Amino acid sequence: MNILFLEGDMSRAGGTEKMTVWLANELSKKFNVHIISLHFSKDKVFFPLLNSVNHTILKNGNMLNQIFQIHHYIKQHKIDRVINVDTGMGIFGVLAALFTKARVITWEHSNFHNNWNSRIFPYLRKFAAKFSNKMVVLSEKDKQNYLLNIHHCKDVTVIPNPMSEYGGAYDINCKTILSAGLLCEIKRFDRIIPIAKEVFAKHPDWSWIICGDGDERANLEKIISENNLNGKVILAGTVTNIAKFYKNSAMFVLTSQTEGLPMVLLEAKAHKLPIVSFDIQTGPSDIIRDNQNGFLVEPYNIEEMAEKINLLIENEDLRIQFSNNTILDIEKFSQERIIEQWINLL
């Protein structure tokens, strides 16, 4: 089988790109796998691809021109399955596959209600859901979102993101809180600042590291400085050794406005970290068992979030209990199980 992934820009360092590389590498052990990037903003693919995966960057052009380029690629390489990486790519894959034998899968990486503050995106999502041969979403909640909100929605299959290898020792002596992700508006890292002020008022010997980069960095630097949190809330930028940060942290905190199934929470779980997260519509509640291995906080309740973080800081036994309980549900996110689901779907 010849499989083609369509992706916006494989030089980015986001969770979407990380999952695309993981799946492409795994599938290349059994199938012929290709990836097309519509654009390329940096000099290389951020996450390493196996040599068995063919990566191509489209020539610059308007949407119609790029669709014709993809159509030619599908015919030239006898592609059997096209995987649109995220719903915004649906229009490219569906139209490019016309008059070929390729079947089209659209892979949702966020959730039905996240439109990236775009008026056009809801129409792109609806197009993908109606005209792809299959939709893949990350959670049962989001499957219901699609089935309830889009008439004549194509088959919707739930395949979650996988965890990395589980294990390692939890260091109870760490005094670092960790957050990570693309520094963009919907991740709402700005909420960390008022939470941190409350936490550090009681625990000045602790610090908070945020890994990642993006358009919001300058704004975050400004807010951190205005609140006299320089050296306490630290922007680490894009890191290639994220595992080191998980290993040297006491807990992970998520403050996002919206998520699909956050890779950062699965990575925190794999490193046995207690997690505190806002209980947004999809994602955190699929990974966290409230009061067993983390806390699910009322969305955007700054005071409650600070209270839960302080509770973990002040109670070492609770942190150890939550860390030990990260083993709950790991089979649901095992790499072997998820690659098997993908192969069966393909």
C-alpha positions as CSV (number, residue, x, y, z in Angstrom):
1,M,0.0,0.0,0.0
2,N,1.2,3.5,-0.9
3,I,0.2,6.1,1.7
4,L,0.5,9.9,1.5
5,F,0.3,12.3,4.4
6,L,-0.6,15.9,3.6
7,E,0.8,18.4,6.2
8,G,1.0,22.1,6.4
9,D,4.7,22.5,7.4
10,M,6.8,19.6,8.7
11,S,9.5,22.0,9.9
12,R,7.2,23.1,12.8
13,A,7.8,21.7,16.3
14,G,4.2,21.1,17.3
15,G,2.3,18.1,18.6
16,T,0.6,17.6,15.2
17,E,4.0,17.3,13.5
18,K,5.3,15.0,16.2
19,M,2.4,12.7,15.7
20,T,2.6,12.7,12.0
21,V,6.3,11.7,12.1
22,W,5.6,9.0,14.6
23,L,2.8,7.5,12.5
24,A,4.6,7.9,9.2
25,N,7.7,6.2,10.7
26,E,5.7,3.3,12.1
27,L,3.7,2.7,8.9
28,S,6.8,2.9,6.8
29,K,7.9,-0.5,8.4
30,K,4.9,-2.1,6.5
31,F,3.9,0.3,3.7
32,N,5.4,2.8,1.3
33,V,4.9,6.2,3.0
34,H,5.1,9.7,1.6
35,I,4.7,13.1,3.2
36,I,4.0,16.4,1.4
37,S,4.5,19.7,3.1
38,L,2.5,22.6,1.6
39,H,5.0,25.1,3.0
40,F,8.4,25.0,4.7
41,S,9.4,27.8,7.1
42,K,12.7,26.4,8.4
43,D,15.7,24.4,7.0
44,K,14.7,20.9,8.0
45,V,12.0,18.6,9.4
46,F,12.0,19.2,13.1
47,F,11.2,15.6,14.3
48,P,13.4,13.0,12.6
49,L,11.9,10.9,9.8
50,L,13.2,7.5,8.9
51,N,15.0,7.2,5.6
52,S,12.1,5.0,4.4
53,V,9.7,8.0,4.5
54,N,9.7,10.2,1.4
55,H,9.3,13.9,2.2
56,T,8.4,16.4,-0.5
57,I,7.8,20.2,-0.3
58,L,5.4,21.7,-2.8
59,K,6.4,24.5,-5.1
60,N,4.9,27.8,-4.1
61,G,1.6,28.5,-5.7
62,N,-2.0,29.3,-4.9
63,M,-4.4,26.7,-3.5
64,L,-5.6,25.4,-6.9
65,N,-2.0,25.1,-8.2
66,Q,-1.0,23.1,-5.1
67,I,-4.0,20.8,-5.5
68,F,-2.9,20.1,-9.0
69,Q,0.6,19.3,-7.8
70,I,-0.8,16.9,-5.2
71,H,-3.1,15.3,-7.8
72,H,-0.1,14.7,-10.1
73,Y,1.9,13.2,-7.1
74,I,-1.0,10.8,-6.3
75,K,-1.1,9.5,-9.8
76,Q,2.7,9.4,-10.3
77,H,3.3,7.4,-7.1
78,K,0.1,5.3,-7.3
79,I,-1.1,6.5,-3.9
80,D,-3.8,4.3,-2.3
81,R,-4.5,6.3,0.9
82,V,-4.3,10.0,1.5
83,I,-4.2,11.2,5.1
84,N,-5.1,14.8,5.6
85,V,-3.2,15.9,8.7
86,D,-5.9,18.1,10.4
87,T,-9.2,19.2,9.0
88,G,-7.9,22.3,7.3
89,M,-6.1,20.0,4.8
90,G,-9.3,18.2,3.9
91,I,-10.0,20.3,0.8
92,F,-6.5,19.6,-0.6
93,G,-6.7,15.9,-0.2
94,V,-10.3,15.4,-1.2
95,L,-10.0,17.5,-4.4
96,A,-6.5,16.2,-5.3
97,A,-7.7,12.6,-5.0
98,L,-10.6,13.1,-7.5
99,F,-10.3,10.7,-10.6
100,T,-7.7,8.6,-8.8
101,K,-8.0,5.3,-6.9
102,A,-6.9,6.9,-3.6
103,R,-9.2,6.9,-0.6
104,V,-9.1,9.9,1.7
105,I,-8.8,10.0,5.5
106,T,-9.0,13.3,7.4
107,W,-7.3,13.2,10.8
108,E,-8.6,15.7,13.4
109,H,-5.8,16.9,15.7
110,S,-7.8,19.4,17.7
111,N,-11.6,19.2,18.3
112,F,-14.8,20.1,16.5
113,H,-15.3,23.4,18.3
114,N,-11.8,24.8,17.7
115,N,-11.8,27.0,14.6
116,W,-8.5,28.8,15.3
117,N,-10.4,32.1,15.4
118,S,-11.1,31.8,11.6
119,R,-14.4,32.3,9.9
120,I,-13.4,30.0,7.1
121,F,-12.3,27.0,9.1
122,P,-15.8,25.8,10.1
123,Y,-16.5,25.4,6.4
124,L,-13.2,23.6,5.8
125,R,-14.1,21.2,8.6
126,K,-17.6,20.5,7.3
127,F,-16.2,19.9,3.8
128,A,-13.6,17.4,5.1
129,A,-16.3,15.6,7.3
130,K,-18.7,15.2,4.4
131,F,-16.4,14.4,1.5
132,S,-13.5,12.4,3.0
133,N,-14.0,8.6,3.0
134,K,-13.1,8.4,6.7
135,M,-12.7,10.8,9.7
136,V,-10.4,10.1,12.5
137,V,-10.9,11.9,15.8
138,L,-9.0,11.7,19.1
139,S,-11.9,11.1,21.6
140,E,-15.4,9.7,21.9
141,K,-16.6,13.2,22.9
142,D,-15.4,14.6,19.7
143,K,-16.9,11.8,17.6
144,Q,-20.3,12.8,19.1
145,N,-19.5,16.4,18.3
146,Y,-19.1,15.5,14.6
147,L,-22.1,13.1,14.4
148,L,-24.4,15.6,16.1
149,N,-23.3,18.8,14.3
150,I,-22.6,17.6,10.7
151,H,-25.4,16.0,8.7
152,H,-24.2,13.2,6.4
153,C,-20.9,13.0,8.2
154,K,-18.7,10.2,6.8
155,D,-17.6,7.3,9.0
156,V,-16.0,8.7,12.2
157,T,-13.3,6.5,14.0
158,V,-11.7,7.3,17.3
159,I,-8.0,6.7,17.5
160,P,-6.2,8.5,20.3
161,N,-2.6,9.7,20.3
162,P,-0.1,7.3,21.8
163,M,2.0,7.7,24.9
164,S,5.8,7.5,24.8
165,E,7.4,4.7,26.9
166,Y,6.1,4.7,30.4
167,G,8.5,4.7,33.4
168,G,11.4,6.2,35.2
169,A,11.7,7.5,38.8
170,Y,9.6,10.4,40.1
171,D,11.8,12.9,41.9
172,I,9.9,14.1,45.0
173,N,12.6,16.8,45.7
174,C,11.9,18.7,42.5
175,K,10.5,22.2,43.0
176,T,9.7,23.0,39.3
177,I,6.3,23.3,37.7
178,L,6.3,22.5,33.9
179,S,4.1,23.6,31.0
180,A,4.8,23.2,27.3
181,G,3.4,23.8,23.9
182,L,3.2,26.3,21.0
183,L,3.1,29.8,22.4
184,C,-0.2,30.8,20.6
185,E,-3.4,32.5,21.8
186,I,-5.5,29.3,22.3
187,K,-2.9,27.7,24.6
188,R,-3.5,30.7,27.0
189,F,-0.1,30.6,28.7
190,D,-0.9,34.1,29.9
191,R,-3.1,32.5,32.5
192,I,0.0,31.1,34.1
193,I,1.1,34.5,35.4
194,P,-1.8,35.2,37.8
195,I,-1.7,31.6,38.9
196,A,2.0,31.7,39.5
197,K,1.7,34.9,41.6
198,E,-0.7,33.1,44.0
199,V,1.5,30.0,44.1
200,F,4.8,31.8,44.6
201,A,3.4,34.1,47.3
202,K,3.2,30.9,49.4
203,H,6.1,29.0,47.9
204,P,8.8,31.5,46.7
205,D,11.4,28.7,46.4
206,W,9.5,27.1,43.5
207,S,9.8,28.0,39.8
208,W,7.7,27.5,36.6
209,I,9.2,26.6,33.2
210,I,7.3,26.9,29.9
211,C,8.8,25.0,27.0
212,G,7.9,26.1,23.5
213,D,7.9,29.1,21.2
214,G,5.5,31.1,19.1
215,D,3.8,34.4,18.3
216,E,2.8,35.0,22.0
217,R,6.4,35.0,23.3
218,A,6.8,38.8,23.3
219,N,3.5,39.3,25.1
220,L,4.4,36.7,27.7
221,E,7.8,38.3,28.3
222,K,6.0,41.6,28.9
223,I,3.5,40.2,31.3
224,I,6.1,38.3,33.2
225,S,8.2,41.4,33.6
226,E,5.2,43.6,34.6
227,N,4.4,41.1,37.4
228,N,8.0,40.9,38.7
229,L,8.2,37.2,37.8
230,N,11.5,37.3,35.9
231,G,13.5,34.3,36.9
232,K,10.4,32.6,38.4
233,V,8.4,32.0,35.3
234,I,10.9,31.0,32.7
235,L,10.4,30.8,28.9
236,A,12.7,28.0,27.8
237,G,11.9,28.3,24.1
238,T,11.9,25.4,21.7
239,V,13.8,22.5,23.2
240,T,15.0,19.3,21.6
241,N,15.5,17.5,25.0
242,I,11.9,17.8,26.4
243,A,12.3,14.5,28.3
244,K,14.9,16.2,30.5
245,F,12.4,18.8,31.6
246,Y,9.7,16.2,32.4
247,K,12.2,14.3,34.5
248,N,13.2,17.4,36.4
249,S,9.7,18.6,37.3
250,A,7.3,18.0,40.1
251,M,4.1,18.4,38.2
252,F,2.7,19.4,34.8
253,V,0.1,22.2,34.4
254,L,-2.2,22.8,31.3
255,T,-4.0,26.1,30.9
256,S,-5.3,25.8,27.3
257,Q,-8.6,27.3,26.0
258,T,-9.1,24.2,23.8
259,E,-7.3,21.0,23.0
260,G,-7.8,17.7,21.1
261,L,-5.9,15.1,23.0
262,P,-2.8,17.0,24.3
263,M,0.5,15.3,23.6
264,V,2.1,17.2,26.4
265,L,-0.3,15.5,28.9
266,L,0.4,12.1,27.5
267,E,4.2,12.8,27.8
268,A,3.7,14.1,31.4
269,K,1.8,10.9,32.2
270,A,4.5,8.7,30.6
271,H,7.1,10.5,32.9
272,K,4.8,9.8,35.9
273,L,4.0,13.5,36.7
274,P,0.9,14.6,38.6
275,I,-1.1,16.8,36.3
276,V,-3.3,19.8,37.0
277,S,-5.5,21.0,34.0
278,F,-8.5,23.0,33.3
279,D,-11.4,20.5,32.5
280,I,-11.9,21.8,28.9
281,Q,-14.3,20.0,26.6
282,T,-12.0,17.4,25.1
283,G,-8.6,16.1,26.1
284,P,-7.7,16.4,29.7
285,S,-10.6,14.2,31.1
286,D,-9.5,11.4,28.7
287,I,-6.1,11.3,30.3
288,I,-6.5,12.5,33.9
289,R,-8.5,10.7,36.6
290,D,-9.6,13.5,38.9
291,N,-8.2,13.2,42.4
292,Q,-6.4,10.0,41.5
293,N,-3.5,11.0,39.3
294,G,-4.2,14.7,38.9
295,F,-6.8,17.5,39.2
296,L,-9.4,18.6,36.7
297,V,-10.1,22.3,37.5
298,E,-13.2,24.2,36.6
299,P,-12.3,25.9,33.2
300,Y,-10.4,29.2,33.7
301,N,-10.9,29.3,37.5
302,I,-7.5,30.9,38.4
303,E,-8.1,30.7,42.1
304,E,-9.0,26.9,42.0
305,M,-6.0,26.2,39.8
306,A,-3.6,27.9,42.2
307,E,-5.2,26.1,45.2
308,K,-4.7,22.7,43.6
309,I,-1.1,23.4,42.7
310,N,-0.5,24.6,46.3
311,L,-2.1,21.5,47.6
312,L,0.3,19.3,45.7
313,I,3.3,21.4,46.7
314,E,2.4,21.1,50.3
315,N,1.6,17.4,50.3
316,E,4.4,15.1,49.2
317,D,2.4,12.0,49.9
318,L,-0.3,13.1,47.5
319,R,2.2,13.9,44.8
320,I,3.7,10.4,45.2
321,Q,0.2,8.8,45.1
322,F,-0.7,10.7,42.0
323,S,2.6,9.8,40.4
324,N,2.1,6.1,41.1
325,N,-1.4,6.3,39.7
326,T,-0.3,7.6,36.3
327,I,-0.1,3.9,35.4
328,L,-3.9,3.9,35.2
329,D,-5.3,3.7,31.6
330,I,-1.8,3.4,30.0
331,E,-3.0,0.4,27.9
332,K,-5.5,2.8,26.1
333,F,-2.6,4.9,24.9
334,S,-0.1,2.1,24.1
335,Q,1.8,2.6,20.8
336,E,1.2,-1.0,19.8
337,R,-2.5,-0.7,20.2
338,I,-2.8,2.5,18.3
339,I,-0.6,1.5,15.3
340,E,-2.8,-1.6,15.1
341,Q,-5.9,0.5,14.9
342,W,-4.4,2.6,12.1
343,I,-3.4,-0.4,10.1
344,N,-6.9,-1.9,10.4
345,L,-8.4,1.4,9.3
346,L,-6.0,1.7,6.3
